[in-house]
Amino acid sequence: MDSSGRDKFTRAQIASHVDRVLASPSFKPSPRSQEFLRFVVTRAMAGDEAAIKERNIAVEVFGRSLHYNSSEDSFVRVKASEVRRRLAAYYATPSPEDILRIELPLGGYIPQFTGIETSQPEAVSPAATVPPPEANTRRWAAAVAVVLFAMVAGSLTYWLRPTSPMEDFWSPILKSPEPVVIFLPLPESYTSMPEAEAKAQAKRSADRYWETAGPKTEHRFFLFTPDKVGVGAAIGAIRFATNFSRIGKPYTLKAGEDFSFADLRNQPAVLFGAFSSPWTIEINNEFRFKFIRGSDQHILDSLNPSRQWHASPGLHTGTPSEDYAIAGRVVDSKSGRIAIIAAGITTFGTQAAAEFLTEPLRLAELARRAPRPLSKGNFQVLLHTKVIGNTPAPARIIDAHFW
């Protein structure tokens, strides 16, 4: 026998009711809640209740990895709580056409279908059709009490629900009403060109150029060209922009000299790159793990200066075999604004740090080390990655500092 109650109604009745619920103001603003409810109802109507499991919802509805681990990622449970809240809000003011009610029991995802009782009005005398004023007052008071109870219950369900490390990480950013600015640094690069052209261009725009002598005393000229973006920063910007679009947070992109202190002062920022970005160095180096410039670029633990980390040379110039990076979320002392930092000694470390901060499982790993939820305070994470070919491997946490 069907325990969900779906056999009491025809498929057409359930489908029509679901369409009304999903088109209502309670569900319309949340496409993800709509997808969740439609998935579980469709599977229940098909009699496939065994497939209504947390992992299947994560993979089939929300595109999570096949390796989704519910013990480390509570995303589905959070969305289920939101769906319950939205259902409660809908049934607080039901449609006259509704003959059934959908519920999502706590601790499970199989929807339950119950009937909404309707009664035919009894024949009454004309004198009895108008209830006394005090009866109307009592009815309105009861109706208002029911609505208020549903609203309070829905609000408590929402605010008391467990949050995931990913939600905690983004919480301070989402609380800011301004768009997030994503900053792409422009590393110094030089283009070879004839002497006359290099000097003429430098004279016009005050650009720098280098002069080198070849084996046959021939001279080559290299003009500074601030029009390149590091691969790590570019990939990081794509990942962060995708996340912002998914959660509905507005953002802007700025590069090179287009980014200024006014941007840091007026809105939260995401900063990529270390030695290519003066802003990263200035903000990050107030804290424990610092980037040290010079011919021997490295990361230093200021609490224990004997601890230093250097990128290991690889087979090809510019491509290390190992890299180190800092990933963090801090409040800049000068602007008073939140800055997210993803920066490596080389571009490969920057990419690894950006991937770390946008992966739910990695943030869950960080949350287990944290003394408090990731929604509170500042942190720096020191990361290590191996570079295979031209791709950084998933970063390993070396150390983390919370304050």
N, C-alpha and C positions, 0 to 999 in steps of 0.2 A: 504493500500500500504506500502511496506517495505521502511522505511526511512533511513536504513543503507546502501542501495545500494547493498545488497548481492544478490538480485534477478537478477542482471545483469550478474552474473557469475554462472557457475555450481559448485556444491560441489567439484568436482574433481579439478577444476581450483583453487579454494580458498585453498583447502588442499595442492595442489602442491606448491602454492606460499608460504604458511605458512611454509612448510618444508624447502624451500630455505632460507627464512628469518631467521628461527631459527638455521639453520646450518651455517649461515654467521659469519664472525669475529665480527660483531656488537653484536650478541646475544650469541654466543657459550661460552664465558667466564662466563655467568651468568645464571645458571640453574633456578634460581627463576624468572628472567625476562622471560625465555622461558615458564615456567609453567603459569605465569600470562597471557601472550599473547595467548597461546594455549587454556586456559580456556575460556577467553572472546570470542575468535573466534569460538570455538566449540559450546558454548551456543548460539551465534548469528546465526550460521548456522542451528541450531536446531529450531530457531524461539523462543527460550526461553529467550528473552531479559529482561523480568521482573526479572529473577534470577541474572542478572549481576549487583549486588549491592555490596557496599563496605564490608558489613558484611559477605556476602556469599563468597566473594573472600578471606577475612581474615580466615574464618573457613575452607573452602574446599580446598584452594590452599596452605595456609601457616600454617594450623594446629592450628590456634588460638582458644582460648576457645570459647564456645558457648555464653559466657557472654561478648564477645568482645565489647568494647565501642569505637566507632570511634571518639568521642569527646575527649577522653583521650589518644588514641593511633593512631598516624598518619601513621603507617607503610604502609598501603595499598596506601595511597596517595603518599607517598615517592616512593614506587615501581612503581606506575603509571607514575610518572615523569621520572623515569629511563627508563621505557619502551618507552615513547615518545622520549626520547633522543636517544635511540638505534635505533628506527625506522627512525628518522631523519638521523642518521649516515648511515643506510643501504641504504636509498633512495638517498643519496648524490652520490652513485656509484651503480645504479641499475643493475640488471642482464638483459641481452638482452632477456631472456625468460619471463620477467615480463610483464604481461598485465594488472595488477591491482596494486593498492596501498592501504595499510591499515593505517588508522589514528585513534588515540585515542583522541577524542576531550577533551579540557580542561573542567574540572568540571563534567566529566562523564567517564564511563568505557565501554560503548557500542561501539564496533569498527565500523568505517565507511569504506566502500569499494568503491573506485573510479577507473575508467579505466585510463590506460596510453595510450595516443593516439600514434598510429604508422601510418606512411604514406608510400606508395609505391613510389619508386623513379621514377620521370618522365623521359621520353625519351629525351635525350639531344644529341646535336652534340658532336663529339669527342673533338672539340676545347673547348667546354664549361665544360668538365668533370674536368678540373683542375682549381680551383678557383684562383684568383690572390693572391699573398702573403699577401697583407694587409687584405684580407677576412679571411684567415687562422688565422692571428694574432688576429683579432677581436673575432673569434669563441673561440680560446683558452683562451683569456682573460675573455670572458663571462663564459666559463665553470669553470675556476679557481675561478671566483667571486662567482658562485653558490655554489661550494664546500666550500669555505671559509665562506660564509654566513651560510651554514648548520652547519659547525663546531662551529662557534661562537654562533649560536642560541642554539645548543645542550649544549655547555659548560655553557651558561647563565642559561638554564633551570636546569642544574644539580646543579650549585653553588648557585642559588637563591631559590632552592626548600626548603620548610620548613623541619626542622629536628625534630625527636622525642626526648623526654628526654632520651630514651635508647641510641640512637645514640650519643647524647651529652655526656652522661656519659662515653661511651667507646672512644670518640674521642681522648683524649690525649694518651690513650694506643695504639690506632691504628696508630697514627702518629709515634710511635717509631718503627724503623725497626727490633729491636731485638725481639726474642721470650719472652713471659711473663713467669716468673717462679712462679709456685704455690707451696707454702710452707706448708707442713703438720707438725705440731709440734707433738712430742711424749711425752705425759704426763707421769709423774713418775708412775710406777706400780711395784708391788713386787709379787714374786711367792714363795709360801711356799715349803720348802724342808728340808731334814735332815741336822743336824748340820755339819757333815763332808763334805757333798756335797756343802753346802752353803759356808763354809770357803774355801774349795779347789777352787771353782769357783771364789770367790772373790780374792783369792790370784793370780790366773792365769790372771785375767783381770782387777784387781783393782776396781771391782764393789763394791757397798755398800751393806751391809745387816743389817737387824734389828733382834734383839733378844727380844722375849717377853716371859713372864712367864704365864702359864695357872693356872687354879684353883687348880690343884694338884701339883703345883710347876714344872710342866713339861715345858720345854723350846721349843719354836718354832723359826725357822729362816726363814726370808723372804729376798730373794735376789732381788736386783734392776734389772728389765728387761725392757730395752728401746725398746720395739718392739710392742707397742700398739698405735693405732690411735683413737682419739676421734670420736664419731659418728657424731657430728656436723661438724667437720672439713672434715671428709670423704664425707658427703653429700654435703657440700659446694664445695669441690674440683670437684665432679662429675658435679654439676650444672655449675661451671665456665668453666670446660673443654668442656662441651657440647656447651656452648655459643661460646667459642673460635673456636671450630670446625665449628660451623654454619657460623660464619663470616669470616672464613679463616685466623685466627690469630694463628701463631705457638706458642706453649707453651711447657714448661718442668715441670716435677714434682720432688720436692726434699723433703726429710723428715729428721727430727732430725738434727744431727751434719753434715749431708751432705750439709746443707745450711749454707752459710757464708756471710760475708760482701761483698765479691767480687761479689756475686750474686746480692745484692742490688745495688752495684755500676755500674754494667754492663747492667742491664736490669730492666724493670718495674716488680713489684712483687705483688702477692696476698698473704696476710698473714691471717691465720685463728687462732682462739684461743687467749686467753689473758694470764692467769696465767701459761699455759703450754708452752707459747712461749715467750722467752726473747726478740725476735726481735719485737714482737708486742708492748710489754711494752715500750721498748726503743724508738721506733718511735712514737707511739701514745701519750705517756705521755709528749711530748713537747707541746701538744695542750690543749685546754680547758677542755674536758672531759677526766679524767684520771682513770686508774685502780689502786686501792690501795691494795697492798699485805698485808699479815699478817693473823692472826687467824680470822679476820673479813674482808674478802675480799669484796670489794664493788667498785662502781664507784663514783667519786667525781667531782663536778662542781668547777673548780679552780677559777672561777669568783665569786662564791658564795659558799664557803665551807660548809655552813649549808645545802646545797642540796646534799644529798647522796642517793644512791640506792643500796639495798641489795637483793639478791635472797631469796625468802621465802621458808622455809622448807616444804617438801611434806610428803606424807605418808611413803615413802621409803627413806632410806639413799642414798644420791647422786642424788636424783631426786627431784628438787624443784617444788613447785606449781606455782611459778612465777619467771621469770628471766629477767635480763636487759642486754643490749648489746650496742656496738658501731659499727656503719657501717660508713665507710668513705673512701675518696680518698684524699690523701695528698702528698705533695712533701717532702721527707725526707731531713732534713737540712744537714745531713752528706754526703749522697751519691748524693744528687741532683736529685734523681730519684723518679718517681711516685710509691706510694704504695697504694694498695687497702686493707682495713682492714675490716674483719668481725669477731668480737670477742665478746663473752659473758662472764658473770661471770662464767657460767657453759657451758657445751657442747651444751645445749639446746638453750641458747642465741646465741651461735655461729651459729648454724643451722638457727635460725630465721633471723639473720643478713645477712647470705649468700643468703637466699631466698629473702629477701627484695631487695638486690642489683641486682638480676637477674630476677625480675618481672617487666615488662613494666608499669603496672598500679601503682606499688609502687613508681617507679622512677618518674612517672608523678605527683604523689602526692607530692613528694619531690620537683620537679621542680616548683610547684606552690608556695612553700615557699621561693624559692631561689631568691635572688636579681638580679641574672644574669643567663644566660644559664648554664647548668651543665657542659658544655665543658670548662668552665673557672673557675679558682681558685680552692680552697680546701674546703672540708666540713667534718664535723662530725655530725652524726645523733645518738641521744640517743633513744634507742628502748626498749619497754616493751613487753613481751610475757607471756601468760599463758601456762603452761605445762599440757596437758591433756593426761593421761596415760604416754607414753614415746614420745609424739609428741608435739612440740611447736606450738601454734596457730599463725596465721599471726600477725606479730609484729605491734604494735601501736607506732607512733612517739610521744615521750615525748617532745623533744626539738631538735633543729638543729642549728648548728653554721657554718657560711660561711665566708670565708675571701680570 
